[in-house]
Amino acid sequence: MSNGTIAILVGPEYEELEVWYPKLRLEEAGYQTPLVGMGAASYSGKWGYPARVDVSAQDVDPASLC
């Protein structure tokens, strides 16, 4: 069962703790948490941890988020 979707934005040299801690906790609470990027397939964080993008920001339909 999903409580909804919360998109998490990632980009070059993202801060790992600002992405992964909320992502894991939100998933535990039942939310879907896709990683949204600006075009690259993945990004490396400040400490080198990779984040694979689920969807590009240009492909997100704002009407579907309401």
N, C-alpha and C positions, 0 to 999 in steps of 0.2 A: 504494500500500500504506500502510495506517495502522498506527502503533504503538499507538494507543489515543486516548483523549480526555482532555484536561485542561481543565477549566472555568476561566475567568478572570473574577473578579468585578469589576464596575465600578459606580460610583455617582456622584452629583453631585461635580463638581470633583475627579475622579480624577487621580492623578499619571500623566501620559502615559508617562514612561519606565518606570514600574513595570508598565504594561500592554503597550505596543507592543513594547518590546525582547524580553521573554520570549515574547510571542505569535509574533513573527516567527521567532525562533530555534527554538522548539518546532515550528512548522510546517515549517521547513527540515529538522528531524530526523524528520519524518513523523507528527507528532501532529495530531489535530484539536483546535482551540482555540476553542470557542464563547465569546462574551462573554455573561455572565449578569448580569442586572440585577434590581432590586427592583420593577419595574413600568413605568417609563418606556421608550419606544421607543429613546431615545438619551440620552446624557449628554455634557456638555461638560467637558473636562479643565481643569485649572488654567490652562493656556495657551491654552484655546479649541479644542483639537483634539477633534472629535466622535468618539464611540464608539457605533456602532449596535449595540444589544443583539440577540443571536441568540435568546435564550430568557429568559423570566422565571424567577426562582428558584422561584416557586410551581408552575411547570410541570415542574420537574426531578424525575424519579423516582429517589430514592436507591437503590432496588434495582437499577436499570440501571447504576449506576456501579461496582458490584463486579465 
